[in-house]
Structure formats: structure tokens, C-alpha cells
């Protein structure tokens, strides 16, 4: 059985809802919501290494957008320092420098992802990556153990569904 984005998303959503029912009331609404989000994210994240997958396409777009915003903020905050050099090099066209530099950075980030993400079902499809994802979630969530556990279990759910899908 071929497992794709829809199967992983639905499987993650169903397991996250079951987890909410089992641990009903043991965490705050906010923590429970974050746990569901990290569980579902973990259940679809490993496929970021598949060139045609929805998670990879989304990740590339979000990274390009984020780097574009960072570039705009950086260039905007340093415009007075950059402008003298820019106007010397580009003359009156210097005002185009910021948007063009931003687009170039976003494009390079988009291409960089294609070159750096490992092959499908490589290192991202391993328990080590599940652990790394849960540790990142643990620190981002201000040391929340429920968030770390839910992200780890969501990632493992993806691996288990791939394993089962390969056997069917």
C-alpha cells in the first residue's frame, strides 16, 4: 500500500484525537492543542525528504518566504549603510536593490533545500530523527514534556505507517 500525505495526515489526526480522549483533562487546553499540532506535524514531517511531497513543497515555500522577510528586514534596517555603496554601483536603480536581493535570496533558499535534503527514506525516516524532532519541540515549547512526547510519537506514527504500508 502506498502511503502519501493524506494517509499520514489522517493517521496522525486520528491518533492525536485518540490521545486527547485517553489523556482527557490531564493538560491545559493550550498544551493539548500544541500536542495535537506537534503530533500531526511529526506524522507528516519525515516526508520532507521526498521531492514531490506536500510537506517538502510547503517547507520550501515557507523557508523561502521566511528568508525573504529576513532579507527585507535586514536590508531595511541597514539601508542607510548600504545605500551609498548601492547608489555608486547601481545609480538611480538602487531602489530596486532591496526587492531584487530579497527575491534572489528566496530563490537561492528554494534551490538550497533541493540540494541539501537527504534522499527519501534516508536519515529523516529513522528513530534518531524522531528523537531530534522531539528535542527541538521540547526546547521550543519551553521544556514541555507532553509536547516533546507527542511530537516523538507523531513522528514514530509516520514511521510505523510507512513500515505497515510497505508490508501490505
Residue frames as a rotation matrix with the C-alpha (Angstrom) as fourth column:
UNK 1
0.585 0.811 0.000 0.00
0.811 -0.585 0.000 0.00
0.000 0.000 -1.000 0.00
UNK 2
-0.351 -0.673 0.652 1.38
0.641 -0.680 -0.356 3.39
0.682 0.293 0.670 -0.97
UNK 3
0.320 0.410 -0.854 1.34
0.904 -0.401 0.146 5.89
-0.282 -0.819 -0.499 1.87
UNK 4
-0.275 -0.340 0.899 1.22
0.652 -0.754 -0.085 9.56
0.707 0.563 0.429 0.99
UNK 5
-0.889 -0.123 0.441 0.44
-0.138 -0.847 -0.514 12.87
0.437 -0.518 0.736 2.60
UNK 6
-0.038 0.975 0.221 -3.29
-0.727 -0.179 0.663 12.20
0.686 -0.135 0.715 3.03
UNK 7
0.471 0.195 -0.860 -2.75
0.241 0.910 0.338 8.83
0.849 -0.366 0.382 4.73
UNK 8
-0.479 -0.741 -0.470 -0.12
0.701 -0.001 -0.714 10.22
0.528 -0.671 0.520 7.11
UNK 9
-0.789 0.233 0.569 -2.18
-0.374 -0.916 -0.143 13.30
0.488 -0.326 0.810 7.91
UNK 10
0.255 0.966 -0.041 -5.38
-0.605 0.193 0.773 11.34
0.754 -0.172 0.633 8.61
UNK 11
0.301 -0.238 -0.924 -3.48
0.532 0.846 -0.045 8.69
0.792 -0.478 0.381 10.61
UNK 12
-0.758 -0.649 -0.063 -1.81
0.452 -0.453 -0.768 11.43
0.470 -0.611 0.637 12.66
UNK 13
-0.530 0.646 0.550 -5.10
-0.633 -0.733 0.251 13.25
0.565 -0.215 0.797 13.21
UNK 14
0.476 0.736 -0.482 -6.93
-0.242 0.636 0.733 10.09
0.845 -0.232 0.481 14.31
UNK 15
0.044 -0.535 -0.844 -4.14
0.761 0.565 -0.319 9.11
0.647 -0.628 0.432 16.72
UNK 16
-0.873 -0.342 0.348 -3.94
0.091 -0.815 -0.572 12.66
0.480 -0.468 0.742 18.09
UNK 17
-0.094 0.922 0.375 -7.71
-0.728 -0.321 0.606 12.63
0.680 -0.216 0.701 18.78
UNK 18
0.543 0.217 -0.811 -7.42
0.247 0.882 0.401 9.23
0.803 -0.418 0.425 20.47
UNK 19
-0.464 -0.806 -0.368 -4.58
0.678 -0.056 -0.733 10.66
0.570 -0.589 0.573 22.58
UNK 20
-0.701 0.285 0.653 -6.78
-0.440 -0.894 -0.083 13.59
0.561 -0.346 0.752 23.59
UNK 21
0.382 0.918 -0.103 -9.56
-0.526 0.308 0.793 11.21
0.760 -0.249 0.601 24.63
UNK 22
0.336 -0.335 -0.880 -7.19
0.578 0.811 -0.088 8.98
0.744 -0.479 0.466 26.62
UNK 23
-0.578 -0.660 -0.480 -5.47
0.795 -0.326 -0.511 11.86
0.181 -0.677 0.714 28.42
UNK 24
0.126 0.765 0.631 -8.60
0.472 -0.606 0.640 13.98
0.873 0.217 -0.437 28.75
UNK 25
0.879 0.363 0.310 -8.11
-0.013 -0.631 0.776 16.82
0.477 -0.686 -0.550 31.20
UNK 26
0.606 -0.692 -0.392 -4.53
0.756 0.348 0.554 15.97
-0.247 -0.633 0.734 32.17
UNK 27
-0.614 -0.789 0.038 -3.17
0.760 -0.577 0.300 19.06
-0.215 0.213 0.953 30.39
UNK 28
-0.282 0.484 -0.829 -4.37
-0.024 -0.867 -0.498 22.59
-0.959 -0.120 0.256 29.75
UNK 29
0.743 0.630 0.226 -6.25
0.254 0.047 -0.966 23.45
-0.619 0.775 -0.125 26.58
UNK 30
0.662 -0.558 -0.500 -3.20
-0.734 -0.618 -0.281 25.27
-0.152 0.553 -0.819 25.19
UNK 31
-0.378 -0.843 0.383 -0.85
-0.734 0.525 0.431 22.37
-0.565 -0.118 -0.817 25.90
UNK 32
-0.011 0.466 0.885 -3.33
0.246 0.859 -0.449 19.89
-0.969 0.212 -0.124 24.44
UNK 33
0.910 0.360 -0.206 -3.68
-0.065 -0.366 -0.928 21.98
-0.410 0.858 -0.310 21.28
UNK 34
0.270 -0.899 -0.345 0.10
-0.954 -0.299 0.030 22.25
-0.130 0.321 -0.938 20.88
UNK 35
-0.403 -0.380 0.832 0.40
-0.379 0.897 0.226 18.49
-0.833 -0.224 -0.506 21.45
UNK 36
0.494 0.653 0.574 -2.11
0.334 0.467 -0.819 17.79
-0.803 0.596 0.012 18.67
UNK 37
0.886 -0.183 -0.426 -0.28
-0.444 -0.598 -0.667 20.15
-0.133 0.780 -0.611 16.32
UNK 38
-0.077 -0.997 0.006 3.15
-0.966 0.076 0.246 18.65
-0.246 0.014 -0.969 17.06
UNK 39
-0.170 0.092 0.981 1.77
-0.064 0.992 -0.104 15.11
-0.983 -0.081 -0.163 16.78
UNK 40
0.790 0.531 0.308 0.27
0.283 0.130 -0.950 15.81
-0.544 0.837 -0.048 13.35
UNK 41
0.661 -0.637 -0.397 3.40
-0.749 -0.590 -0.301 17.70
-0.042 0.497 -0.867 12.28
UNK 42
-0.295 -0.793 0.532 5.50
-0.731 0.546 0.409 14.72
-0.615 -0.269 -0.741 13.35
UNK 43
0.105 0.414 0.904 3.25
0.190 0.884 -0.427 12.38
-0.976 0.216 0.014 11.41
UNK 44
0.928 0.242 0.285 3.86
0.316 -0.102 -0.943 14.24
-0.199 0.965 -0.171 8.12
UNK 45
0.678 -0.673 -0.295 7.34
-0.582 -0.737 0.344 15.75
-0.449 -0.061 -0.891 8.62
UNK 46
-0.021 -0.800 0.600 9.53
0.008 0.600 0.800 12.77
-1.000 0.022 -0.007 7.60
UNK 47
0.339 0.202 0.919 8.27
0.847 0.360 -0.391 13.03
-0.410 0.911 -0.049 4.03
UNK 48
0.769 -0.177 -0.614 10.01
-0.257 -0.966 -0.043 16.38
-0.586 0.191 -0.788 3.65
UNK 49
-0.291 -0.954 0.077 12.78
-0.372 0.187 0.909 14.28
-0.881 0.236 -0.410 2.05
UNK 50
-0.135 0.329 0.935 10.53
0.783 0.614 -0.103 13.19
-0.608 0.718 -0.340 -0.84
UNK 51
-0.915 -0.402 -0.039 10.95
0.304 -0.749 0.589 15.61
-0.266 0.527 0.807 -3.79
UNK 52
-0.673 0.700 0.239 7.28
0.054 -0.276 0.960 15.57
0.737 0.659 0.148 -4.80
UNK 53
-0.350 0.564 -0.748 5.73
0.906 0.406 -0.118 15.51
0.237 -0.719 -0.653 -1.32
UNK 54
0.535 0.667 0.518 3.37
0.424 -0.743 0.518 18.14
0.731 -0.058 -0.680 0.06
UNK 55
0.813 -0.255 -0.523 5.49
0.453 -0.288 0.844 18.68
-0.366 -0.923 -0.118 3.21
UNK 56
-0.230 -0.967 0.108 8.59
0.831 -0.137 0.539 19.39
-0.506 0.214 0.836 1.12
UNK 57
-0.242 0.209 0.948 6.79
0.745 -0.586 0.319 21.78
0.622 0.783 -0.014 -1.21
UNK 58
0.798 0.593 0.106 5.30
0.354 -0.604 0.714 23.58
0.488 -0.532 -0.692 1.78
UNK 59
0.557 -0.670 -0.491 8.62
0.618 -0.062 0.784 23.64
-0.555 -0.740 0.379 3.65
UNK 60
-0.412 -0.727 0.549 10.42
0.909 -0.289 0.300 25.13
-0.060 0.623 0.780 0.65
UNK 61
0.060 0.517 0.854 7.83
0.529 -0.742 0.412 27.86
0.847 0.427 -0.318 0.26
UNK 62
0.926 0.310 -0.214 7.79
0.329 -0.389 0.860 28.71
0.184 -0.867 -0.462 3.96
UNK 63
0.234 -0.922 -0.308 11.59
0.763 -0.023 0.646 28.83
-0.603 -0.386 0.698 4.15
UNK 64
-0.452 -0.366 0.813 11.82
0.838 -0.488 0.246 31.00
0.307 0.793 0.527 1.04
UNK 65
0.447 0.707 0.548 9.17
0.376 -0.705 0.602 33.32
0.811 -0.063 -0.581 2.49
UNK 66
0.867 -0.145 -0.477 10.89
0.455 -0.157 0.876 33.48
-0.202 -0.977 -0.070 5.88
UNK 67
-0.146 -0.989 -0.005 14.28
0.858 -0.129 0.497 34.23
-0.492 0.068 0.868 4.33
UNK 68
-0.229 0.155 0.961 12.69
0.721 -0.636 0.274 36.84
0.654 0.756 0.033 2.11
UNK 69
0.811 0.567 0.145 11.19
0.285 -0.599 0.749 38.57
0.511 -0.566 -0.647 5.15
UNK 70
0.573 -0.687 -0.447 14.52
0.600 -0.019 0.800 38.37
-0.558 -0.726 0.401 6.99
UNK 71
-0.369 -0.731 0.574 16.30
0.928 -0.257 0.268 39.84
-0.049 0.632 0.774 3.96
UNK 72
0.183 0.518 0.836 13.80
0.497 -0.782 0.376 42.70
0.848 0.346 -0.400 3.72
UNK 73
0.960 0.196 -0.201 14.14
0.265 -0.392 0.881 43.47
0.095 -0.899 -0.428 7.43
UNK 74
0.237 -0.953 -0.190 17.92
0.775 0.068 0.629 43.28
-0.586 -0.297 0.754 7.30
UNK 75
-0.442 -0.428 0.788 18.22
0.861 -0.448 0.240 45.46
0.250 0.785 0.567 4.22
UNK 76
0.468 0.690 0.552 15.62
0.421 -0.723 0.548 47.90
0.777 -0.025 -0.629 5.53
UNK 77
0.917 -0.124 -0.379 17.43
0.341 -0.251 0.906 48.25
-0.208 -0.960 -0.187 8.88
UNK 78
0.017 -0.993 -0.117 20.80
0.536 -0.090 0.839 48.68
-0.844 -0.077 0.531 7.15
UNK 79
0.611 0.322 0.723 19.56
0.791 -0.218 -0.571 50.72
-0.026 0.921 -0.388 4.20
UNK 80
0.967 -0.241 -0.085 21.41
-0.234 -0.969 0.084 53.88
-0.103 -0.061 -0.993 5.28
UNK 81
0.178 -0.952 0.248 24.67
-0.360 0.172 0.917 51.94
-0.916 -0.252 -0.312 5.47
UNK 82
-0.137 -0.179 0.974 24.12
0.651 0.725 0.224 50.11
-0.747 0.665 0.017 2.18
UNK 83
0.763 0.643 0.069 22.62
0.459 -0.463 -0.758 52.98
-0.455 0.610 -0.649 0.17
UNK 84
0.472 -0.613 -0.633 25.88
-0.611 -0.746 0.266 54.90
-0.636 0.261 -0.727 -0.52
UNK 85
-0.600 -0.721 0.348 27.51
-0.280 0.596 0.752 51.76
-0.750 0.353 -0.560 -1.95
UNK 86
-0.104 0.684 0.722 24.35
0.702 0.565 -0.434 50.75
-0.705 0.462 -0.539 -3.74
UNK 87
0.814 0.468 -0.345 23.87
0.130 -0.725 -0.676 54.15
-0.567 0.506 -0.651 -5.42
UNK 88
0.004 -0.889 -0.458 27.51
-0.719 -0.320 0.616 54.17
-0.695 0.327 -0.641 -6.51
UNK 89
-0.757 -0.337 0.560 27.13
0.014 0.849 0.529 50.72
-0.653 0.408 -0.638 -8.09
UNK 90
-0.399 0.715 0.574 23.59
0.874 0.486 0.002 51.00
-0.277 0.503 -0.819 -9.47
UNK 91
-0.941 0.032 0.337 22.91
0.099 -0.927 0.363 54.73
0.324 0.375 0.869 -9.70
UNK 92
-0.520 0.815 0.255 19.23
-0.848 -0.527 -0.045 55.66
0.097 -0.239 0.966 -9.69
UNK 93
0.115 0.554 -0.824 18.28
-0.428 0.777 0.462 51.98
0.897 0.299 0.327 -9.93
UNK 94
-0.829 -0.558 0.040 19.40
-0.262 0.323 -0.909 51.43
0.495 -0.764 -0.414 -6.35
UNK 95
-0.318 0.783 0.535 15.82
-0.923 -0.127 -0.363 51.42
-0.216 -0.610 0.763 -5.09
UNK 96
0.566 0.502 -0.654 15.39
-0.685 0.728 -0.034 48.09
0.459 0.467 0.756 -6.93
UNK 97
-0.437 -0.874 -0.214 18.25
-0.567 0.452 -0.689 46.57
0.699 -0.180 -0.692 -4.96
UNK 98
-0.619 0.201 0.759 16.18
-0.712 0.264 -0.650 45.57
-0.331 -0.943 -0.020 -1.90
UNK 99
0.488 0.853 0.186 13.41
-0.696 0.509 -0.506 43.70
-0.527 0.117 0.842 -3.75
UNK 100
0.573 -0.322 -0.754 15.86
-0.576 0.497 -0.649 42.06
0.583 0.806 0.099 -6.16
UNK 101
-0.576 -0.806 0.138 18.19
-0.636 0.337 -0.694 40.98
0.513 -0.488 -0.707 -3.34
UNK 102
-0.291 0.573 0.766 15.19
-0.768 0.338 -0.545 39.59
-0.571 -0.747 0.341 -1.47
UNK 103
0.750 0.593 -0.292 13.98
-0.639 0.535 -0.553 37.62
-0.171 0.601 0.781 -4.48
UNK 104
0.158 -0.786 -0.598 17.48
-0.602 0.403 -0.689 36.30
0.783 0.469 -0.409 -5.12
UNK 105
-0.710 -0.417 0.567 17.86
-0.699 0.326 -0.636 35.12
0.080 -0.848 -0.524 -1.51
UNK 106
0.123 0.842 0.526 14.43
-0.722 0.439 -0.535 33.44
-0.681 -0.314 0.662 -1.57
UNK 107
0.750 0.112 -0.651 15.25
-0.612 0.492 -0.619 31.70
0.251 0.863 0.438 -4.86
UNK 108
-0.250 -0.932 -0.264 18.63
-0.619 0.363 -0.697 30.50
0.745 -0.011 -0.667 -3.57
UNK 109
-0.555 0.124 0.823 16.98
-0.751 0.350 -0.559 29.16
-0.357 -0.928 -0.101 -0.40
UNK 110
0.552 0.834 -0.006 14.43
-0.715 0.470 -0.517 27.32
-0.428 0.290 0.856 -2.50
UNK 111
0.592 -0.414 -0.691 17.18
-0.469 0.520 -0.714 25.66
0.655 0.747 0.114 -4.56
UNK 112
-0.440 -0.804 0.401 19.37
-0.787 0.130 -0.603 25.06
0.432 -0.581 -0.690 -1.49
UNK 113
0.033 0.546 0.837 16.68
-0.819 0.494 -0.290 22.87
-0.572 -0.676 0.464 0.06
UNK 114
0.886 0.331 -0.324 16.59
-0.462 0.667 -0.585 20.63
0.023 0.668 0.744 -3.01
UNK 115
0.274 -0.881 -0.385 20.34
-0.387 0.265 -0.883 20.09
0.880 0.391 -0.269 -2.78
UNK 116
-0.570 -0.622 0.537 20.62
-0.686 0.001 -0.727 19.52
0.452 -0.783 -0.428 0.98
UNK 117
0.272 0.713 0.646 17.65
-0.912 0.405 -0.063 17.37
-0.306 -0.572 0.761 1.92
UNK 118
-0.677 -0.614 0.406 18.70
-0.489 0.787 0.375 13.70
-0.550 0.056 -0.833 2.01
UNK 119
-0.781 0.347 -0.519 17.22
-0.346 0.452 0.822 11.01
0.520 0.822 -0.233 -0.20
UNK 120
0.158 0.962 0.221 13.74
-0.840 0.014 0.542 9.66
0.519 -0.271 0.811 0.50
UNK 121
0.948 0.288 -0.132 13.53
-0.136 0.748 0.649 7.26
0.286 -0.597 0.749 3.43
UNK 122
-0.010 -0.996 -0.085 17.05
0.205 0.082 -0.975 8.14
0.979 -0.027 0.204 4.46
UNK 123
-0.836 -0.461 -0.297 18.07
0.375 -0.086 -0.923 9.68
0.400 -0.883 0.245 7.78
UNK 124
-0.684 0.621 0.384 14.73
-0.694 -0.715 -0.080 11.51
0.225 -0.321 0.920 8.16
UNK 125
0.441 0.814 -0.377 12.96
-0.614 0.580 0.535 8.16
0.655 -0.004 0.756 8.32
UNK 126
-0.289 -0.601 -0.745 14.73
0.295 0.684 -0.667 6.99
0.911 -0.412 -0.021 11.46
UNK 127
0.581 0.478 -0.659 14.08
0.743 0.020 0.670 6.95
0.333 -0.878 -0.343 15.20
UNK 128
-0.402 -0.800 -0.445 17.08
0.884 -0.467 0.040 9.28
-0.240 -0.377 0.895 15.59
UNK 129
-0.816 0.160 0.555 15.25
0.184 -0.839 0.512 11.97
0.547 0.520 0.655 13.61
UNK 130
0.294 0.945 -0.145 12.13
0.394 0.018 0.919 11.37
0.871 -0.327 -0.367 15.71
UNK 131
0.301 -0.284 -0.910 14.23
0.947 -0.024 0.321 11.99
-0.113 -0.958 0.262 18.82
UNK 132
-0.773 -0.632 0.043 15.84
0.630 -0.759 0.166 15.09
-0.072 0.155 0.985 17.29
UNK 133
-0.415 0.715 0.563 12.40
0.161 -0.551 0.819 16.48
0.896 0.430 0.113 16.35
UNK 134
0.559 0.670 -0.488 11.08
0.583 0.101 0.806 15.87
0.589 -0.735 -0.335 19.86
UNK 135
-0.115 -0.676 -0.728 14.12
0.952 -0.284 0.113 17.55
-0.283 -0.680 0.676 21.45
UNK 136
-0.876 -0.148 0.459 13.63
0.342 -0.862 0.374 20.60
0.340 0.485 0.806 19.21
UNK 137
0.028 0.974 0.224 9.93
0.172 -0.226 0.959 20.69
0.985 0.011 -0.174 20.17
UNK 138
0.365 0.026 -0.931 10.89
0.907 0.215 0.362 20.31
0.210 -0.976 0.055 23.84
UNK 139
-0.567 -0.679 -0.466 13.09
0.758 -0.652 0.028 23.41
-0.323 -0.338 0.884 23.74
UNK 140
-0.802 0.319 0.506 10.76
0.138 -0.724 0.676 25.47
0.581 0.612 0.537 21.55
UNK 141
0.193 0.977 -0.085 7.82
0.236 0.038 0.971 24.69
0.952 -0.208 -0.223 23.85
UNK 142
0.013 -0.277 0.961 9.67
-0.787 -0.596 -0.161 25.97
0.617 -0.754 -0.226 26.92
UNK 143
-0.827 -0.557 0.079 10.60
-0.507 0.676 -0.534 22.49
0.244 -0.482 -0.842 28.19
UNK 144
0.123 0.948 0.293 7.15
-0.963 0.185 -0.197 20.91
-0.241 -0.258 0.936 27.86
UNK 145
-0.762 -0.412 0.500 7.42
-0.365 0.910 0.195 17.14
-0.536 -0.034 -0.844 28.25
UNK 146
0.113 0.853 0.510 3.91
0.225 0.478 -0.849 16.46
-0.968 0.211 -0.138 26.86
UNK 147
0.731 0.108 -0.674 4.79
-0.552 -0.486 -0.677 18.39
-0.401 0.867 -0.295 23.69
UNK 148
-0.298 -0.925 -0.237 8.08
-0.939 0.240 0.248 16.52
-0.172 0.296 -0.939 23.32
UNK 149
-0.628 0.111 0.770 6.37
-0.063 0.979 -0.193 13.15
-0.776 -0.170 -0.608 23.81
UNK 150
0.462 0.878 0.125 3.54
0.104 0.086 -0.991 13.94
-0.881 0.471 -0.052 21.38
UNK 151
0.503 -0.342 -0.793 5.97
-0.836 -0.425 -0.347 15.11
-0.219 0.838 -0.500 18.70
UNK 152
-0.621 -0.765 0.174 8.06
-0.721 0.644 0.256 11.95
-0.308 0.033 -0.951 19.17
UNK 153
-0.391 0.552 0.737 5.00
0.157 0.829 -0.537 9.69
-0.907 -0.094 -0.410 18.99
UNK 154
0.654 0.627 -0.423 3.67
-0.263 -0.335 -0.905 11.51
-0.709 0.703 -0.054 15.93
UNK 155
0.047 -0.746 -0.664 6.98
-0.995 -0.094 0.035 11.01
-0.089 0.659 -0.747 14.16
UNK 156
-0.806 -0.332 0.491 7.02
-0.365 0.930 0.029 7.32
-0.466 -0.156 -0.871 15.15
UNK 157
0.153 0.933 0.325 3.44
0.015 0.326 -0.945 7.02
-0.988 0.149 0.036 13.85
UNK 158
0.558 -0.031 -0.829 4.70
-0.787 -0.335 -0.518 8.10
-0.262 0.942 -0.211 10.44
UNK 159
-0.498 -0.841 -0.211 7.49
-0.867 0.490 0.095 5.51
0.024 0.230 -0.973 10.52
UNK 160
-0.614 0.330 0.717 5.05
-0.115 0.862 -0.494 2.79
-0.781 -0.386 -0.491 11.65
UNK 161
0.511 0.852 -0.114 2.58
-0.208 -0.007 -0.978 3.61
-0.834 0.524 0.173 8.87
UNK 162
0.248 -0.518 -0.818 5.39
-0.968 -0.103 -0.229 3.51
0.035 0.849 -0.527 6.29
UNK 163
-0.765 -0.570 0.298 6.52
-0.603 0.797 -0.023 0.17
-0.225 -0.197 -0.954 7.66
UNK 164
-0.256 0.768 0.587 2.99
0.061 0.619 -0.783 -1.24
-0.965 -0.165 -0.205 7.58
UNK 165
0.591 0.507 -0.627 2.37
-0.519 -0.356 -0.777 0.22
-0.617 0.785 0.053 4.12
UNK 166
-0.217 -0.769 -0.601 5.45
-0.976 0.190 0.109 -1.48
0.030 0.610 -0.791 2.75
UNK 167
-0.854 -0.137 0.502 4.22
-0.273 0.939 -0.209 -4.84
-0.443 -0.315 -0.839 4.06
UNK 168
0.044 0.970 0.240 0.75
0.030 0.239 -0.971 -4.61
-0.999 0.050 -0.018 2.52
